[in-house]
């Protein structure tokens, strides 16, 4: 259980790491601990000019914020890479 001080929203700068033929971004430890994320958990990744990673267990928040997310990602209601 997360016991440190962590405020949301937060901003961190990190580097991409190579993993095979892929690049990997690290999810900050305070976020992982706060949301109790474990290896192997499913994430939804939305992207356009920005990237948004949503843990599966936080999808209710995603649906609540969907109009704003669509606006930020320039999707206008389109999903799954269909444009």
C-alpha positions, 0 to 999 in steps of 0.5 A: 500500500502506498504510504508516501506523499504523492499529489495528482496530477504530477509531471515527471520526465523520463527516457525511453528504454529499448526492450527487444524491437520495442521502446518502453516508457516507465510508469513512475513508482509513486503512481504504480504504488498509489494505484496498486499496479502490478506486472501483467496488468492490462492497460489501455493505450490511446494515442494521437499527438499525445499518449494516454495510458489508462489502467483497466481498473480505472476505466470508469474514470476514463469513461467519465472523462471521455469527452475531454480525452477525445478533445485532447487526442483529436479523436472526435469520438473515434476509437481503435485507430479508426480515423 
